[in-house]
Structure formats: structure tokens, C-alpha cells
Amino acid sequence: MAADAAGVRVRVLARLVEARAARRRREVADAMLAAGVEAQVEGEAVRLSGRGLLRRWADDLAVREAGRGRG
């Protein structure tokens, strides 16, 4: 019985962690969109594209910090 309860707790924790990661990916994509960079969440990745993306990244601290939880 204790093993079943532990298994349930692990599954609940895994769902919480997955939800938190998905929310964080969405926050990163939203920050990029606000900075004028096209962003899409694709599975576990945030794909960025757009003209001048490298220049924006180099010139704009908010773009560099968006994926670090400080943007």
C-alpha cells in the first residue's frame, strides 16, 4: 500500500513539474514576442526567429535575460 501511495505522489509531482516547465516556456515566448522576436513553443523548446534576431540579442539585455528568469 505504501508503494502505491508513493507512486501516486511521484506522478502528481511529475505533473506539477511538467506544468511549471510549460508555463515557463510560455513566459519566455511571451517575453520574446514583446521584444519583437517571433517565438513559438514547440514541445520542450521555444523556437525563435525573425530579422535581426542576433543583433537584438546582442543589443537588448531584456532579450538575453528572458530565458534566465530575469527578463
C-alpha positions as CSV (number, residue, x, y, z in Angstrom):
1,M,0.0,0.0,0.0
2,A,2.8,2.5,0.8
3,A,4.4,1.8,-2.6
4,D,1.1,2.7,-4.3
5,A,0.9,6.0,-2.3
6,A,4.5,6.8,-3.2
7,G,3.8,6.1,-6.9
8,V,0.8,8.4,-6.8
9,R,2.9,11.2,-5.2
10,V,5.6,10.8,-7.8
11,R,3.0,11.0,-10.6
12,V,1.4,14.1,-9.1
13,L,4.8,15.7,-8.6
14,A,5.8,14.9,-12.2
15,R,2.6,16.6,-13.5
16,L,3.3,19.7,-11.4
17,V,6.9,19.9,-12.7
18,E,5.7,19.5,-16.3
19,A,3.1,22.2,-15.8
20,R,5.7,24.6,-14.3
21,A,8.1,23.9,-17.2
22,A,5.3,24.5,-19.8
23,R,4.3,27.8,-18.0
24,R,8.0,28.9,-18.1
25,R,8.3,28.1,-21.8
26,R,5.2,30.2,-22.4
27,E,6.6,33.1,-20.4
28,V,9.9,33.0,-22.4
29,A,7.9,33.0,-25.7
30,D,5.8,35.9,-24.5
31,A,8.9,37.9,-23.5
32,M,10.4,37.4,-26.9
33,L,7.1,38.4,-28.6
34,A,7.1,41.6,-26.5
35,A,10.6,42.3,-27.6
36,G,9.6,41.9,-31.3
37,V,11.0,38.5,-31.9
38,E,8.8,35.8,-33.4
39,A,8.6,32.9,-30.8
40,Q,6.8,29.6,-30.8
41,V,6.7,26.9,-28.2
42,E,7.4,23.5,-29.9
43,G,7.3,20.7,-27.4
44,E,10.0,21.3,-24.9
45,A,11.7,24.1,-26.9
46,V,11.0,27.7,-27.6
47,R,11.9,28.4,-31.2
48,L,12.8,32.0,-32.0
49,S,13.1,33.6,-35.5
50,G,12.9,36.9,-37.1
51,R,15.0,39.5,-38.8
52,G,17.9,40.9,-36.8
53,L,17.4,38.3,-34.0
54,L,21.2,38.1,-33.3
55,R,21.5,41.9,-33.3
56,R,18.6,42.2,-30.9
57,W,20.0,39.5,-28.7
58,A,23.4,41.3,-28.6
59,D,21.9,44.8,-28.1
60,D,19.0,44.1,-25.8
61,L,19.6,42.9,-22.2
62,A,15.9,42.0,-21.8
63,V,16.1,39.6,-24.7
64,R,19.2,37.9,-23.3
65,E,17.7,37.7,-19.8
66,A,14.3,36.4,-20.8
67,G,15.3,32.8,-20.7
68,R,17.1,33.2,-17.4
69,G,14.1,34.1,-15.3
70,R,15.2,37.8,-15.0
71,G,13.5,39.3,-18.1
